[in-house]
């Protein structure tokens, strides 16, 4: 029996080198697949754009996102580059109605993917939808100011504005009244400059850098804003929120409401009053700067439903009064007619 000679070190190194090159070549091809191919995560085929934004995420996150995104793509039946706002909205309304967590997860990663492929408008649309869901949840917890609360707060704001000794209190009063009268966001109000103030209007830089002109019915208030200097409200969001809590306490609101309410609730209160007075959801949308009336409906939430319920009750009362009036009129007419019996 002939013994096999062991391989020389040089031969082993050569084999190892060739094997490493082959493995490296295969690994390179696996890591950089041809364009237009799909990858598999959690048994769901996904476009490479989705794989890119999922890089570094946990396996559980990858599986959850893969499930929702693959379902969405099968439902729309088109590639990501051809997806429209209407596709996203229809899917949310028909497939994810009432499933807030699933909708939020899908919208979060759709926004990332659309940013990745350069569809910035659609990415912002998904973020706006996600914010709408969050806003709805917050509204369910807090709500807007009631009529009595608004009256007390308005009175306290006016007293702050008339204060000529405490300049910070006066400035905060002007800030809160401006938000209450226009429905602008706190961030939009804090970024105002003197040049943004016109005759009866203010120019507001909203989300995405869009500039909107908002009417201000109180010209005297605009003059006060101008007099505050080049940057009327040099405060942080946190400072404004702390002063708002102080405002609510001075207005006599219960401590529980003080904890619940935020400056943003002035904007929501404005929106609800505008809807109650006009019943025009599109007009409210324009004032708030929302991308669609559906976002506005979500934003108004329970308050809008209460207004609609009140209107239905009023309509029912009108019908009831009309029927009672007709019934009374018919009874009076019958009683006034002479008897047709023979003498």
KETORVEX-133442 format. One record per residue (C-alpha): residue number from 1; y, x, z. Coordinates in nm, 4 decimals. Layout:
// residues N
- NUM	Y	X	Z
...
//
This chain:
// residues 343
- 1	0.0000	0.0000	0.0000
- 2	0.3257	0.1507	-0.1099
- 3	0.6181	0.1295	0.1351
- 4	0.9543	0.0104	0.0045
- 5	1.2326	0.2594	0.0386
- 6	1.5354	0.1287	0.2312
- 7	1.8487	0.0743	0.0199
- 8	2.1046	0.3484	0.0274
- 9	2.4367	0.2884	0.2045
- 10	2.6230	0.3024	-0.1264
- 11	2.3963	0.0360	-0.2765
- 12	2.4460	-0.1914	0.0256
- 13	2.8214	-0.1499	0.0052
- 14	2.8172	-0.2319	-0.3659
- 15	2.6134	-0.5473	-0.3094
- 16	2.8397	-0.6509	-0.0238
- 17	3.1500	-0.5921	-0.2355
- 18	3.0139	-0.7939	-0.5285
- 19	2.9088	-1.0781	-0.2945
- 20	3.2501	-1.0757	-0.1280
- 21	3.4271	-1.0890	-0.4645
- 22	3.2094	-1.3802	-0.5726
- 23	3.2680	-1.5650	-0.2473
- 24	3.6385	-1.4901	-0.2637
- 25	3.6525	-1.6226	-0.6174
- 26	3.4738	-1.9417	-0.5176
- 27	3.6914	-1.9836	-0.2102
- 28	4.0057	-1.9379	-0.4182
- 29	3.8943	-2.2031	-0.6636
- 30	3.8121	-2.4413	-0.3755
- 31	4.1519	-2.3883	-0.2114
- 32	4.3514	-2.4249	-0.5333
- 33	4.1809	-2.7065	-0.7254
- 34	4.3061	-2.8061	-1.0696
- 35	4.6080	-3.0337	-1.0806
- 36	4.5370	-3.4065	-1.0877
- 37	4.2142	-3.3837	-0.8919
- 38	4.1434	-3.5615	-0.5663
- 39	4.0119	-3.4447	-0.2343
- 40	3.7869	-3.6210	0.0152
- 41	3.8828	-3.6757	0.3782
- 42	3.6836	-3.9123	0.5973
- 43	3.4828	-4.0269	0.2921
- 44	3.8033	-4.1505	0.1168
- 45	3.9329	-3.9950	-0.2033
- 46	4.2985	-3.8994	-0.1729
- 47	4.5538	-3.7462	-0.4091
- 48	4.6361	-3.3841	-0.3357
- 49	4.9917	-3.4853	-0.2377
- 50	4.8482	-3.6744	0.0581
- 51	4.6237	-3.3795	0.1450
- 52	4.9322	-3.1582	0.1493
- 53	5.1212	-3.3651	0.4070
- 54	4.8061	-3.3958	0.6187
- 55	4.7586	-3.0190	0.6372
- 56	4.7303	-2.9050	0.9989
- 57	4.6845	-3.2565	1.1408
- 58	4.3967	-3.3457	1.3684
- 59	4.0743	-3.4782	1.2173
- 60	4.1263	-3.8186	1.3779
- 61	4.4747	-3.8452	1.2233
- 62	4.3403	-3.7387	0.8841
- 63	4.0680	-4.0045	0.8956
- 64	4.3093	-4.2791	1.0018
- 65	4.5690	-4.1914	0.7373
- 66	4.3019	-4.1494	0.4699
- 67	4.1687	-4.4971	0.5435
- 68	4.5072	-4.6715	0.5187
- 69	4.6446	-4.4735	0.2233
- 70	4.3252	-4.5073	0.0178
- 71	4.3225	-4.8838	0.0807
- 72	4.6866	-4.9049	-0.0253
- 73	4.6238	-4.7088	-0.3472
- 74	4.3199	-4.9210	-0.4360
- 75	4.5292	-5.2333	-0.3744
- 76	4.8252	-5.1296	-0.5943
- 77	4.5939	-4.9864	-0.8609
- 78	4.8378	-4.7184	-0.9737
- 79	4.9153	-4.3526	-0.8939
- 80	5.1717	-4.2606	-0.6289
- 81	5.4250	-4.1590	-0.8934
- 82	5.4344	-4.5191	-1.0235
- 83	5.4471	-4.7014	-0.6876
- 84	5.7607	-4.9150	-0.6401
- 85	5.9427	-5.0701	-0.3434
- 86	5.8019	-5.4075	-0.4377
- 87	5.4479	-5.2670	-0.4172
- 88	5.5096	-5.1404	-0.0638
- 89	5.6702	-5.4678	0.0500
- 90	5.3986	-5.6897	-0.0983
- 91	5.1260	-5.4808	0.0624
- 92	5.2950	-5.5009	0.4033
- 93	5.3359	-5.8766	0.3791
- 94	4.9936	-5.9621	0.2387
- 95	4.7611	-5.6988	0.3842
- 96	4.9267	-5.5723	0.7042
- 97	5.1089	-5.8796	0.8363
- 98	5.0904	-5.8721	1.2154
- 99	4.9293	-5.5253	1.2212
- 100	5.2264	-5.3211	1.3413
- 101	5.0460	-4.9989	1.4301
- 102	4.8637	-4.9814	1.0986
- 103	5.1876	-5.0550	0.9107
- 104	5.3791	-4.7885	1.1028
- 105	5.1148	-4.5233	1.0389
- 106	5.0987	-4.6043	0.6680
- 107	5.4782	-4.6060	0.6292
- 108	5.5152	-4.2792	0.8207
- 109	5.2875	-4.0893	0.5827
- 110	5.3936	-4.2707	0.2671
- 111	5.7491	-4.1563	0.3434
- 112	5.6267	-3.7972	0.3808
- 113	5.4298	-3.8162	0.0555
- 114	5.7181	-3.9675	-0.1417
- 115	5.9487	-3.6958	-0.0073
- 116	5.6903	-3.4385	-0.1157
- 117	5.6788	-3.5673	-0.4759
- 118	6.0567	-3.6105	-0.4963
- 119	6.0847	-3.9915	-0.4725
- 120	6.3588	-3.9798	-0.2074
- 121	6.4730	-4.3406	-0.2461
- 122	6.1215	-4.4741	-0.1947
- 123	6.0705	-4.2409	0.1026
- 124	6.3876	-4.3768	0.2653
- 125	6.2701	-4.7306	0.1886
- 126	5.9448	-4.6647	0.3789
- 127	6.1398	-4.5193	0.6713
- 128	6.3671	-4.8239	0.6720
- 129	6.0646	-5.0508	0.6832
- 130	5.9180	-4.8481	0.9704
- 131	6.2476	-4.8701	1.1589
- 132	6.2441	-5.2451	1.1013
- 133	5.9096	-5.2717	1.2789
- 134	6.0389	-5.0606	1.5657
- 135	6.3581	-5.2634	1.5842
- 136	6.1523	-5.5852	1.6023
- 137	5.9510	-5.4475	1.8938
- 138	6.2682	-5.3394	2.0754
- 139	6.4302	-5.6793	2.0116
- 140	6.1288	-5.8515	2.1629
- 141	6.1851	-5.6486	2.4806
- 142	6.5647	-5.6706	2.5054
- 143	6.7338	-5.9229	2.2816
- 144	7.1072	-5.9616	2.2276
- 145	7.3829	-6.0591	2.4684
- 146	7.3970	-6.4253	2.5670
- 147	7.7181	-6.6263	2.5301
- 148	7.8095	-6.5865	2.8979
- 149	7.7304	-6.2138	2.8930
- 150	7.9375	-6.1636	2.5777
- 151	8.2356	-6.3438	2.7295
- 152	8.2221	-6.1274	3.0443
- 153	8.1764	-5.8061	2.8462
- 154	8.4606	-5.8925	2.6056
- 155	8.6961	-5.9573	2.8965
- 156	8.6045	-5.6229	3.0562
- 157	8.6500	-5.4394	2.7246
- 158	8.9995	-5.5835	2.6870
- 159	9.0871	-5.4670	3.0396
- 160	8.9653	-5.1163	2.9530
- 161	9.1749	-5.1085	2.6358
- 162	9.4867	-5.2119	2.8297
- 163	9.4302	-4.9252	3.0776
- 164	9.6943	-4.6599	2.9982
- 165	9.6010	-4.4243	3.2823
- 166	9.2289	-4.3579	3.2294
- 167	9.2306	-4.2372	2.8674
- 168	8.8518	-4.2076	2.8447
- 169	8.7952	-4.5624	2.9662
- 170	9.0563	-4.6852	2.7173
- 171	8.8917	-4.4909	2.4328
- 172	8.5479	-4.6261	2.5222
- 173	8.6846	-4.9804	2.5269
- 174	8.8207	-4.9319	2.1746
- 175	8.4836	-4.7912	2.0611
- 176	8.2810	-5.0831	2.1990
- 177	8.5196	-5.3453	2.0607
- 178	8.5061	-5.1852	1.7149
- 179	8.1251	-5.2016	1.7162
- 180	8.1317	-5.5592	1.8454
- 181	8.3719	-5.6745	1.5702
- 182	8.2114	-5.4927	1.2764
- 183	7.8422	-5.4526	1.3612
- 184	7.8429	-5.0822	1.2715
- 185	7.5937	-4.8432	1.4313
- 186	7.6957	-4.6228	1.7236
- 187	7.6348	-4.3102	1.5154
- 188	7.8599	-4.4484	1.2395
- 189	8.1373	-4.5233	1.4868
- 190	8.1189	-4.1776	1.6475
- 191	8.1430	-4.0062	1.3078
- 192	8.4613	-4.1917	1.2071
- 193	8.7746	-3.9916	1.1323
- 194	9.1350	-4.1046	1.1126
- 195	9.1165	-4.0842	0.7324
- 196	8.8376	-4.3464	0.7358
- 197	9.0743	-4.6098	0.8764
- 198	9.2593	-4.8226	0.6205
- 199	9.4517	-5.1488	0.6187
- 200	9.2097	-5.4058	0.7561
- 201	8.9050	-5.1921	0.6713
- 202	8.7120	-4.8812	0.7753
- 203	8.4977	-4.6532	0.5572
- 204	8.1590	-4.5967	0.7228
- 205	7.9052	-4.3301	0.6318
- 206	7.5705	-4.5000	0.6750
- 207	7.2128	-4.3826	0.6434
- 208	7.1458	-4.1607	0.3453
- 209	7.5144	-4.0641	0.3259
- 210	7.6137	-4.3940	0.1650
- 211	7.9765	-4.4942	0.2228
- 212	8.0446	-4.8617	0.2907
- 213	8.3776	-5.0347	0.3435
- 214	8.3691	-5.2711	0.6421
- 215	8.6360	-5.5359	0.7075
- 216	8.7998	-5.5275	1.0512
- 217	8.9746	-5.8551	1.1450
- 218	9.1851	-5.6934	1.4198
- 219	9.4602	-5.4808	1.2636
- 220	9.6005	-5.3942	1.6063
- 221	9.2651	-5.2420	1.6990
- 222	9.2757	-5.0259	1.3852
- 223	9.6197	-4.8988	1.4837
- 224	9.4794	-4.7990	1.8221
- 225	9.1938	-4.6136	1.6487
- 226	9.4438	-4.4228	1.4319
- 227	9.6447	-4.3184	1.7361
- 228	9.3374	-4.1626	1.8991
- 229	9.3664	-3.8611	1.6714
- 230	9.1788	-3.7005	1.3801
- 231	8.8444	-3.7677	1.5509
- 232	8.8858	-4.0911	1.7486
- 233	8.5555	-4.0798	1.9396
- 234	8.4527	-3.7222	2.0314
- 235	8.1506	-3.8264	2.2355
- 236	7.7731	-3.7922	2.2172
- 237	7.5387	-4.0896	2.1941
- 238	7.4252	-4.0270	2.5515
- 239	7.7819	-4.0305	2.6865
- 240	7.8518	-4.3594	2.5089
- 241	7.5327	-4.5154	2.6477
- 242	7.6229	-4.4117	3.0047
- 243	7.9691	-4.5676	2.9690
- 244	7.8136	-4.8826	2.8244
- 245	7.6008	-4.9179	3.1389
- 246	7.9203	-4.8845	3.3454
- 247	8.0830	-5.1522	3.1292
- 248	7.7954	-5.3954	3.1864
- 249	7.8049	-5.3417	3.5626
- 250	8.1814	-5.4011	3.5757
- 251	8.1267	-5.7173	3.3702
- 252	7.8953	-5.8422	3.6458
- 253	7.5640	-5.8400	3.4584
- 254	7.2438	-5.8209	3.6683
- 255	7.0976	-5.4728	3.7095
- 256	6.7874	-5.5695	3.5114
- 257	7.0030	-5.6538	3.2096
- 258	7.2008	-5.3346	3.2563
- 259	6.8754	-5.1399	3.2263
- 260	6.7591	-5.3368	2.9228
- 261	7.0737	-5.3433	2.7093
- 262	7.2034	-5.0593	2.4927
- 263	7.5102	-5.0105	2.2749
- 264	7.3022	-5.1072	1.9716
- 265	7.2709	-5.4574	2.1137
- 266	7.6392	-5.5110	2.0323
- 267	7.5425	-5.4679	1.6661
- 268	7.2525	-5.7113	1.7029
- 269	7.4792	-5.9620	1.8797
- 270	7.7286	-5.9371	1.5921
- 271	7.4480	-6.0014	1.3409
- 272	7.3181	-6.3062	1.5265
- 273	7.6657	-6.4599	1.5601
- 274	7.7304	-6.4005	1.1896
- 275	7.4005	-6.5652	1.0958
- 276	7.4565	-6.8586	1.3319
- 277	7.8010	-6.9255	1.1852
- 278	7.7153	-6.8740	0.8155
- 279	7.3363	-6.9327	0.7873
- 280	7.3592	-6.6692	0.5091
- 281	7.0942	-6.4000	0.5569
- 282	7.2134	-6.2094	0.2482
- 283	7.5660	-6.1868	0.3868
- 284	7.4301	-6.0541	0.7163
- 285	7.2241	-5.7986	0.5221
- 286	7.5354	-5.6753	0.3414
- 287	7.7287	-5.6371	0.6666
- 288	7.4451	-5.4458	0.8336
- 289	7.3744	-5.2283	0.5317
- 290	7.0024	-5.3081	0.5193
- 291	6.7980	-5.2370	0.2067
- 292	6.6644	-5.5939	0.1863
- 293	6.6959	-5.9315	0.3553
- 294	6.3394	-5.8942	0.4861
- 295	6.4524	-5.6007	0.7009
- 296	6.7385	-5.8184	0.8273
- 297	6.4987	-6.0982	0.9197
- 298	6.2846	-5.8525	1.1159
- 299	6.6004	-5.7147	1.2792
- 300	6.7234	-6.0562	1.3907
- 301	6.3726	-6.1406	1.5109
- 302	6.3462	-6.3895	1.7944
- 303	6.7203	-6.4631	1.7950
- 304	6.7051	-6.5858	1.4363
- 305	6.4055	-6.8069	1.5175
- 306	6.5930	-6.9584	1.8118
- 307	6.8933	-7.0359	1.5894
- 308	6.6668	-7.1983	1.3306
- 309	6.4903	-7.4019	1.6009
- 310	6.8266	-7.5202	1.7323
- 311	6.9344	-7.6179	1.3814
- 312	6.6104	-7.8126	1.3260
- 313	6.6625	-7.9975	1.6549
- 314	7.0193	-8.0863	1.5508
- 315	6.8941	-8.2070	1.2111
- 316	6.6312	-8.4253	1.3798
- 317	6.8999	-8.5773	1.6052
- 318	7.1182	-8.6544	1.3019
- 319	6.8284	-8.8335	1.1321
- 320	6.7480	-9.0252	1.4512
- 321	7.1099	-9.1392	1.4937
- 322	7.1245	-9.2455	1.1295
- 323	6.8063	-9.4520	1.1621
- 324	6.9323	-9.6134	1.4838
- 325	7.2602	-9.6967	1.3116
- 326	7.0799	-9.8570	1.0178
- 327	6.8528	-10.0507	1.2544
- 328	7.1469	-10.1799	1.4583
- 329	7.3352	-10.2738	1.1435
- 330	7.0337	-10.4665	1.0119
- 331	6.9873	-10.6502	1.3430
- 332	7.3555	-10.7495	1.3547
- 333	7.3410	-10.8750	0.9988
- 334	7.0364	-11.0917	1.0730
- 335	7.1970	-11.2366	1.3829
- 336	7.5160	-11.3292	1.2005
- 337	7.3397	-11.5251	0.9255
- 338	7.3274	-11.9112	0.9840
- 339	6.9945	-12.0833	1.0383
- 340	6.8406	-12.2313	0.7211
- 341	6.6541	-12.5137	0.9101
- 342	6.7028	-12.8810	0.8093
- 343	6.9337	-13.1082	1.0097
//
